[in-house]
Structures are given as structure tokens and as C-alpha cells.
Amino acid sequence: MIYSFLVSFLVDARGGAMRGCRGGGVRVIVPPLSAQQPTRITCRYLKPSRINHMPPLMEGEALAARVLEMGPVAAKFLGPVILEVPHYASLRGKEREIVILRSDNGSSWREHNTDATDEVLQDILNETLEIEDNNEEPVGNQNPRVTRILTHDFPQYFAVISRIRQEVHAIGPEGGMVSSSVVPQVQAVFPQGALTKKIKVGLQVNLFEPRKGVKDKNLKKITVNNVSKKKRFSLIW
């Protein structure tokens, strides 16, 4: 079977970068000293019909680009590798966000997380300028609808997901509050003792236009009543 790869190139300890000529220009960047041995990097878009288990999407979530198949699968790198993936999601300011899902085996999906800061990412990109071809587009002129994936290994698939912005905080028995960055007045308040152990709490706010003629209301408070009084928590907006 003949595959039409979006990106395919050989990289060694000197590093390398390659941009695909289709699909808005996916770019794979391997900084110097990241590859343990000469490795052929491949990356291509897949149609949904070619994937047995598509990423599970919750309400308000959607694919922001076609799923990417990476190769070689399970390849590990000594340093971070960057994928620049164009997407067609409208983030509407701060209302929505982009998250990356990964599938290591083609059947289950999980969120892909990295600990790198923006400063670390920019340092890697600046180093890469020295190894890019002259016909590469400068980093500063990127399409605004491009998300960067930082990874130390290759799963089988990467998926770019658009979702309602979610605030996630770890709340324990001592209590706490989660506040929305979209509408700061929206808060989830957990009194002391409401939880028996520390868990991650997510809060999403979906904005919509009110009906004509409806006047602004004061802040409202809802207390969840399906638990004992000691363990109740409140949503305020």
C-alpha cells in the first residue's frame, strides 16, 4: 500500500525540521541532540474512516484538525520534539481552548501534557532557526491558528481538540474555590470537609446571548442538595 505522507524526513543528532506542503503546513521540529540514532520521522493526516477508535468527545468538544498518525510509533527522544499543527477552531477570545489528546495503542485516548513553559518552547524554536532550510517560514510569521505539541515520544495518534475553556484545580478536605477565567463571577465553592480526599475539580462556562428584553439579574447561588449538609458545595454566578 502506498501512503502519501504529509511529512517524512530522516533526522540524526544534528536535528532537523520539515514542513508539509499540504493541509496548511504541519511542521515537525527535532532540535539538535534529540534523536538517539538516525530516525525517519513520518507524520500524516488520517480520515476518520481509517481510525478504528476515534477520540471520545464530550459535549461542547470538537476536532480542530484531522487526527495525526506519527511514526515511528513509541520512538523516544533525548530532548523535546515540536509539532506545529494548523487548526480551524474558532476560540472566541478566552471562551474556548485547544487541548491535545494522544493514543499510544490506537484504542484508548488520554490528554497529552507537557511541563515546558513558553520560555523553554521559545528557546527551542530559536535554536531550530539555525538548522532550518532557507525556504522555511520564520517562526514569527506563524498562522495565528497554529497549536504546538511538545513531546518526548511518539504515540500512534495525536488529536487536536477544541473545547469550552476549563479551569482545573486540586481541592482537598480543607476546601477551596474554583473560579472561571471567562466569567470571574462564576465560582464553585467547596467548604471545609466537603471532600474526604484531594481531587481535581473542573469548571466550564458556556456563554450564550440572553433573550431580548431579559434584564440583568443579580448573582445567584445554588447549593447542591443531594449530599449531606456538611458536604454541600455551592455554585455562584
N, C-alpha and C positions, 0 to 999 in steps of 0.2 A: 504494500500500500504506500502511495506517495503522499507525504504530508507537505503542506505549504506553510512553512514556519514564518511567524511574524518576526522573530529574532533568532538567529543561530550564528554563533561565532566561537572560536577557540580562544581560551584565555589561559595565561600562566602566571607566574609570580610577578610579572611586570604589570599585571592588571589590564583592564580594557573596558571599553564602553561601546555599545551598539544601539542604534535607534532603528526601529522598524519603519518601513516606508508606508505601511498600511495602518488603518484604524486609528489615525490621529497621531501616531508616533510613539508607541511604547518604547521606553529606553531601559536597558539593563546596564548598571554600572558596577564593575568589580574593581575596587581600589587595589593598588599595588600591595603585594604580600598577603592577599586574602585567599588566593587559590593555593591549595596544598600541592597540587600537581597540575599538569596541563589538562584542562577540562573543557569539553564542548558544552556551552550553555545554550539551551533552547527555551523558547517561550512562544506560546501561540494562543490565540483566542479559540474557544470552543463554542459550538452551537449547543443549546440546551439538550437537543436530541442525542448528543454524543456523551452526555453525562448521566450515569445511572442514578446518582443521588445528588440532586441539586441542593444548594444550601437552604436550610429551613428559614422562612421569612415570617416574622411576626407582623401584627397589624401596624401599618404605617411604614413598613420597610419595603425596599425595592432594590433590585440590582441596578447599579450605576454604570456598569460596563459588562461586557461579556466575561465569563469565567476564563481565567488564565491557567493553562496547563504548563507546568515547569519541568525542566529536565537539566541534569539527571536527577531523578527523584531521590530524596534523602541525602543529596550532596551537602556536605558541611564545609564551612569556610572559616579561616582563621580570623577574618575580620568581617564587618558588616557589608552586605551587598544591598544595593538600592535598585528598586524598580520604580520607574516613573510611569504612571498609568493614567492616560486621559479618561475622563468620565463625563457623562451627560446629565448628572444630577444638578438640580437647582436647590441650593442650600438655603435660600431666602434669608440671608443675613445669618443670625445665630439660631434660627428655628430648627435647622436640621444639621446633621453631621455625617461624616464619612467614617465607616468602620471597616476593618479588613477581617474576613473570615478565611480560615485555611483548612484544608482537608489533607491529612497525611496519607490516608489509605483509600480515598475515593468514596468512602461510605459515611463517615462521620465528619462533622464540622465543628470548629471552635474558633473563638476570637483570637486573632493574631496580635500579640502585644510585644512592644519593644520598650526598653528603658532609655533609649537615646533621647537627648534633649535637642532642641532646634540648633543650638550652637555646635553640638557634635555632628549633626547632619550637615550643617553648612561647611564645617571643616572638611568633611569627606568630599563634598561636592567641589570645594576649592582645590583639593588635591587632585581630583579627577580631571580638572581642566588641563593638566599637564599631559595626560595620556589620551585625550580625545582627538579624533581626526579634525582637520581644519574645517571640514564641512559640517561639523556638529553645531547645533544651535546653542548659543551661550546660555548659561544657566539662568541668568537674569531675565531672559525673554520667554519664560515658560508660559504656556497657555494657563490662564487662571484656573481652569477646571482640570487640574492635574493633581493626583494624590501620590505620595511617595510611600513605598513599602520598604521598610528596613528589616533585613533578615540575615541570620547566620546559617540558615539551612534552607533547603528547598522542599516544600511539601509537594504533593501531586497537583493540588489546585490552590489558587488564590481567588477570592471573590471580593469585589468592591461593593459595599452595601451602603445605601443611603437610608437614614432613619431619623426619627424625631430626636432632637438632642436629649441626651440622658445624663443626669447628674448621678454619680455613684459615690457613696460614702460608706465606710465601715462604721456601723453603730453597734455598741455593746450594751451590757446591763446598766451602765452608767447613764444611758440615754443620750440624746443628741438631736440634731435637726439637719434636714437636707433641704436646701433652697435652690430654686430654679434660676439659672443664669439668664434665661429668656424672659421670664416674668418674676423678678425677685420676691414679689408679694406671695407667690405660691410656695408653700413650705410644708414639709412633712415633719411633724414634731413627735419624738419618742420620749416620753417621761422616763425617769429613772425606774428601773425594774420592769419595763415593758418587754424587754428581751432577756432571755436566760443565757445567751452567748453572743459573741460578736458575729454579725452577718453583714453582707454587702446589701445596701438598700439603693434602688434606682428610682429616680423621679423623672418623668417626662411630661411636658406641657405641649398640647396641640392647640395652636391658636386658630381661631375662626372669627369671621366677621359677624357681629351681633345683628339681629333682625332690626330693620328700620323702626324707629320710634321707641326702642327699648332704652331706657335711661340707665346710666351707670349705677351700679349697686355698690354698697359698702362691702368691706371684706367679709367673707363668710367663713364659718368654721364648721367642719364636720368631724364628729368623733366616731371612730369605728366601734360598734357596739356588740360585735359577735365574739368578743373575748371578755374575760373578767375585767372589772373596773380597774384593777391595779395595772393591767397590761394594755389598756386602751391607748391608742395614739390618735393624733389629730392631723387633718389636712386643712390648711388655711389659705384662702385666696381672696 
